[in-house]
Amino acid sequence: MIEIKVPELAESITEGTIAQWLKQVGEQVNQGEYIAELETDKVNVEITAEHSGVIKEFKKEPGDTVEVGEVIAVIDESGDASASTEAPAAKEEPKEEPKAEAPKAEAAEETQEETSSTDRPLASPAARKLAREKGIDLKEVATNDPTGRIRKQDVESHQSQPKAAPEAKSEAPAKKPQAAAADQPGKPVERIKMSRRRQTIAKRLVESQQTAAMLTTFNEVDMSAVMDLRKRRKDGFLEKNGVKLGFMSFFTKAVIGALKEFPLLNAEIQGDEILMKKYYDIGVAVSTDEGLVVPVVRDADRLGFAGIEREIGSLGKKARDNKLAISDLQGGTFTITNGGVFGSLWSTPILNAPQVGILGMHKVQWRPVAIDQENFENRPMMYIALSYDHRIVDGKEAVSFLVKVKELLEDPEQLLLEG
């Protein structure tokens, strides 16, 4: 017998939650084949079988919390899949002795169950999770993927078509209104368990606010020069590099330029010491259905505009497809978050501990701007916000940092020359 254990995940991750089993007891599994999906604080991980054989036992159920090194399943290397699946039926046959045709019916059921297990739909972890949450049978979901792999958008598309299933499911929580809210009897409510990732996000945001002396300073940027530069160079940039020229590369370059001038914002506190970081791993906040994640662009100061755009695009896609690795999220010296993509005009970003600085971008809004005492012009303006840890960053330094970001964005030609 071979024990399947929770593998080492990352230095900061010691446990996870069984999201779902990808195989069934009695089913044949090959070496390297996925058998379970594990939800951790940061990403979902698929656990593989290190040996071929037949699954004899699951020691944990979906939703159970497991620790690294804990045994979650047992595989019989010498087992036979057909023998394993027929064993339960042999025990059930005596119960149906009065009916001569019962064994045939049971055999048919066994065959059907065996077929269904081997015909398990090919789907991404994100698709399986959404289908499980919405009560959707993946066998009923159509996909246009040439490999037949069902993706999250296929499940969403399937969910938007039938109307009866969602209505039937919505009745279940309404049957127990008093259990969910005893002080409001008869009122329909729904109690939803927070995912492990959402719990972790909530915990860390609260810890960040309780630990750091967080303050936020604001400024505004005239985006005219950046937008004009993009307009003039976007076609040539795309043709040369195969990637579009977006705002994020400008902001990343501007942040790095400001961090070099004000290095305390690229540091972290460790006990009674300040760890000054001489490298620039910039975290880029990405919103997903599972919650906010912050993948990291490594050594961003060594990348040109095209390299930054490619890396951000790749990390964003991996985040939305739930394919980020633990290594994609570790580290980071400073974070940029863009609430403008959702229409936010003004916000106060929360520090991504143990970092001591985070820059918030917002929506570009055309506003009348005073050019001098007599003239106004409509300009594309963006509010920017810097939240910082006042324990090591003083107000003067924080304000000066944000002014430097503003100056670099309003004169982006120097960024292109440097990058």
C-alpha positions, 0 to 999 in steps of 0.5 A: 500500500502506498500513502498519498501525502500532502506535498511541501507547498511553500515555506509560508504555507503549512496547510490547505483544504481538500477542494475536491477529489478528482478520482474515486475509490476503486478507480485506477490511477497512473503515476503523475495523474491528478487525484485531488485539488487542494485549496491553499491560502494563495493558490489551488494546487493539484496533487498527483499520484507518485505511483500507479495503482488502485485507490483503496481509501480516501482519508479526508473528505472535501472541505477538510483541512489537511497539513503538509505531510498528512496522509489523505489517501491510500493506493494499492499498487497491486490492486485491480480496478475492476475487482475493487469496484465489484467488491462492494456489489458482492456485499450488497447482493444478499440484500436482494435475494427475493428478486431474481433480477436484482443482481443484473440490475446491480451489475448494470449500475456497477457498469454505469458507475465504472463508465462514469468514473472513466468518462470523467470530463476534462476540466480546469480546476477553476471550472470544477470549483465553479460547477461544484458551487453552482451544482452544475454537472460538468457532463452537461457543459459544452466547450469549444476548446479543441482538446475538449477541456472545459473552462470556467467561461464554459460553465458560466455560459452554461449557467446563464442558459437554463433558468430552472436549475438556479431557481430550484437551488435558491429555494434551499437556503430559504427553507431555513431562514430562522437558522441563518438569522434568528432575529429576522424570522421569515426573511430569506437569507443565504449563508455562504462559507468563506473560502480559505483564500477569502479568509486569509485575505480578510485576516491579513488585511486586518493584521496589516492595519493593526500592525502598521502605522498606515497613512495615505497621501494623494496627488493627481497626474495629468495623463495627457503626455502618456496618452499622447505617447501611447497614441503615437507609438502603440502601432510600432510598439505592437508590431515590434514587440507583439504586445500592446503598450498599456498604462501599467508599464509606465506606472511600473517604470515611474514607481521604480524611478521613485523607489530608487530616489526614496529607498525606504519605500522599498524596505521592510521592518524586521524586529528592530531592524530595517531591511533595505532591498536593493532589488525591485520585485513589483507586485501587481494586484489582480482581482479574480473570482477567488479574491485578490491576488498579487503576483510579482514581476521579478527584477522589473527594473531590468525589464523594458516596457515590452518585458513588463507588459508581457510579464503582467499580461502572463501573470494576469492570465494565470491568475484568472485561470487559477494557474498561478504557482506559489512562486509567482506570489512570493516576495515582492518589494512594493505593490501597485493596484489599479482600481480604475479598471472598475471605475474607482475615482478615489480610494485608500489602498491597504498595505500588502504586509510586510511591504511598507508602500503601495500605490493606488491607480484610479480612473482617468477622468476628463476634468477642466484644469487651470492652465494659468490664472485666466485659462482652463483646459479639459485634461485627462486626469488621474488621482493617485494614492500612496499608502505607507507605513509611517513607522519608517517612512515620514510624511515628507518622504512619502509626499516626495515619492508621490510627486516624483511618480507624478513628474515621471508620468507627466514627462514619460519620454525620460522613462522610455529613454531609461527603459 
